C-alpha cells in the first residue's frame, strides 16, 4: 500500500529508479548507494526497498529484512574497505534523520572518532 509519504519519499524514488544514485549493492529486498554528502571515504546508505519510517518500525514489522540490511552493510564494508566500519541508524529529526525511510550509514575507510552531541 502506497501512502502519500511513500510517494514523496526520496529513497522510494531511488529504489524505483526515478531518482539517480551511485548504487553499490542491489539485492531482492535491499539497495545500497553512496551518500551524496559523504562523511568518510566510504559512506554508503543501505535501505530496505520497502518503505519503513525508521529502524524501530522496520524491526517490529520485519526483523528478517532488518537482518538483511545489516548483512548487506557488512558485505559493503568488506568489499569497499577493510571490514572495519561504523553502521549508524538515525531515528527522528533530533537524531539527524532527514529522510524518513529507514537507512543505515556505513562509514569506513578512515580512523573514525567519537563525538557525543
matplotlib code that plots the C-alpha trace (Angstrom):
import matplotlib.pyplot as plt

x = [0.0, 1.5, 0.9, 1.5, 4.6, 6.0, 5.1, 7.1, 10.0, 13.4, 14.6, 11.5, 12.1, 15.7, 14.5, 12.0, 14.7, 13.1, 16.0, 19.7, 22.0, 25.5, 24.4, 27.0, 24.7, 21.3, 19.5, 15.9, 15.0, 17.8, 19.5, 22.8, 24.2, 26.8, 25.8, 25.8, 27.4, 30.0, 31.3, 34.1, 35.9, 33.3, 29.9, 27.1, 23.4, 21.7, 17.9, 15.2, 13.3, 10.1, 9.2, 9.6, 9.9, 12.8, 14.8, 12.4, 9.4, 11.4, 12.5, 8.8, 7.4, 10.1, 13.1, 14.4, 14.6, 16.5, 18.9, 19.3, 20.1, 22.8, 24.2, 24.4, 26.2, 28.7, 29.3, 29.8, 32.3, 34.3, 34.1, 34.9, 37.0, 38.9, 35.8, 36.2, 33.2, 30.6, 26.9, 24.6, 20.8, 19.4, 15.8, 13.9, 14.8, 16.6, 18.9, 19.7, 17.2, 16.3, 14.8, 12.1, 12.7, 14.9, 18.5, 21.8, 25.0, 28.1, 31.1, 34.6, 38.0, 39.5, 40.0, 36.6, 36.4, 33.6, 32.0, 28.8, 26.3]
y = [0.0, 3.3, 6.3, 10.0, 9.9, 6.9, 8.7, 11.7, 9.7, 10.3, 6.8, 5.2, 7.2, 5.9, 2.3, 2.8, 4.1, 7.5, 9.3, 8.6, 7.1, 5.6, 2.0, -0.3, -3.2, -4.4, -7.4, -8.5, -6.6, -4.1, -1.3, 0.4, 3.6, 6.2, 9.2, 12.5, 14.3, 11.7, 12.0, 9.4, 7.9, 5.1, 6.4, 4.2, 4.3, 0.9, 0.9, -1.7, -1.5, -1.4, 1.9, 1.9, 5.1, 4.2, 1.3, 0.5, 0.4, -1.9, -4.1, -4.5, -5.1, -7.3, -8.3, -10.6, -7.6, -5.7, -8.6, -8.4, -4.7, -5.4, -8.3, -6.0, -3.3, -5.9, -7.1, -3.5, -2.8, -5.8, -5.0, -1.3, -1.0, -3.3, -4.7, -2.2, 0.2, 2.1, 1.3, 4.1, 4.5, 7.9, 7.8, 11.0, 14.6, 15.4, 12.4, 13.7, 11.7, 13.9, 11.2, 9.2, 5.9, 3.8, 3.8, 2.8, 4.7, 2.5, 4.7, 3.3, 3.9, 6.1, 6.3, 7.2, 9.4, 9.7, 13.0, 12.8, 15.6]
z = [0.0, -1.0, 1.2, 0.3, 2.4, 0.4, -2.9, -1.9, -0.3, -1.9, -1.1, -2.5, -5.7, -5.8, -5.3, -8.1, -10.4, -10.6, -9.0, -9.8, -7.3, -7.3, -6.5, -4.8, -3.9, -5.1, -3.8, -4.0, -0.8, -0.1, -2.1, -1.1, -2.7, -2.0, 0.2, -1.8, 1.2, 2.4, 5.9, 5.4, 2.4, 2.3, 3.1, 1.8, 2.7, 3.0, 2.6, 2.5, -0.7, 1.3, 2.9, 6.7, 8.6, 10.9, 12.3, 15.2, 12.8, 10.5, 13.4, 14.6, 11.1, 9.5, 11.6, 8.9, 6.5, 9.1, 9.3, 5.5, 5.7, 8.3, 6.2, 3.1, 5.2, 6.3, 2.7, 1.6, 4.3, 3.4, -0.4, -0.2, 3.0, 5.3, 7.1, 9.9, 9.9, 11.7, 10.9, 12.1, 12.1, 12.9, 14.2, 14.3, 13.3, 16.6, 15.9, 12.5, 10.3, 7.3, 5.0, 6.8, 5.1, 7.3, 6.2, 7.8, 7.1, 6.5, 7.4, 6.7, 5.1, 7.8, 11.6, 12.9, 16.0, 18.5, 19.5, 21.6, 20.7]

ax = plt.figure().add_subplot(projection="3d")
ax.plot(x, y, z, "-o")
ax.set_aspect("equal")
plt.show()
